[in-house]
Amino acid sequence: MLHPSYADLMRVVNSEVEEGEQPVVNSRYSIVIATSKRARQIIDGSEPLVDGAGKKPLSIAIEELNESKVKIVTEAPAEMPVEEEAPEVVLDDDPSLAFETKETFDIDETE
């Protein structure tokens, strides 16, 4: 069993969505895509945002998402604003978007 559950992760990801707005993620598939892309970034050398000692990259990615250390965005922002909130991780195949001041997760559910 996955701890936290998919439902818990979806609640965390969608927690900042205003009432009436469309949720960031609508399915487990979105969570799987986001965590797997973040895990790939960690494997490729990105610094984990949580203590990853002795953990597999996927476990680290799940923990980052659960602790709101990263955010999922459905499309890459035009500008990456500097804010004090949790970083966003762009999950795009273009490495130039991956890590700037803000890290951003971009989920394309059509993959």
N, C-alpha and C positions, 0 to 999 in steps of 0.2 A: 504494500500500500504506500502511496506517495504521501509524504508529510511535508508540507501542507498539501491538502487536497486541491484538485483543480478548481473546485468551487471556491475555496479559500483564496487561491491565487487570483481568480477572476474578481472576487470582491475587493482585494487589495488594489488591483490594477484599475478598477472602475470606481474606487472610493472618492476620487476628486472630480468625478463627472457631475455637473450640475443637473438637478432634476429637470427632466424634459429633453436633455441632450442625449445623443446616441452614445452608448457605452464604447469604451476603447476596444474591448474584446467581447465577442459574443459567443465564443465556443472554446472548447478545450484545444482545438486545433491551433487557435491563435496563441495560446499559452505555450504549446509544444513548439511552434515555430519560433517564438520569441526566445524561449530558454535555449533552444538548440543553436540559434544564431549567436546568442551571447556566449554560450559555451565554446563555440568555434572561435570567437574573438579571443577568449581566454587562452585557448589552445595555441592560437597564433601569436600570443605574447602580450595581450592586454593585461593590465594590472587588475586583479580582483578587487572589488570594492568592499569585501567582507573578508574575515579571516578564513583563508582557504587551506590552511595547513592540513595535509593528509586527506583532502577531499578531492573528488573527481570534478572536472570542469562543469558538468551538468548540475551537480549538487550545489556548486558555488553560484551558478546562474540562477537556480531556483531560490536560493537563500537571498541573493541580491534583489530579486523581484519581490519576494515576500517581505523583505525589510524596507521596501520602497527606496532602495539605493539606486535603482534605475527605473525609468519610465518607458512605456511603450507608446510610440506615436504611429499613427497609421500612414503618414506620409512625411517625407523629409521637410523640415521647416525651411523657409526662404533664408532666414537669418537664425543663428543660434544665439539667443539672448543669454546674457550672463545673469543668473539668478542664484539665490542661496538655497533653492529647493533641491530635491533629489535630482541627480543628473539624468538626462535622457540618453539613450544609446540608439543611434541610427543603425538599424540592421539592413544595410544595403551592401551590395557587392562592391561598391566603390569605396576603397580604403581611405580615400581622402575625406570622406564624410564621417568616418568612424570615430575619431577622437580629436575633438578640438576642445574649446573651453567647456562646452556642454557635451555630454555623451548622449546619443539618441538611439532608441530602438525604433525601427521602421518595419511594420508588418505589412506584407502584401499577401492577403488571403487568397489571391488567385494563383499562387505558386503551386 
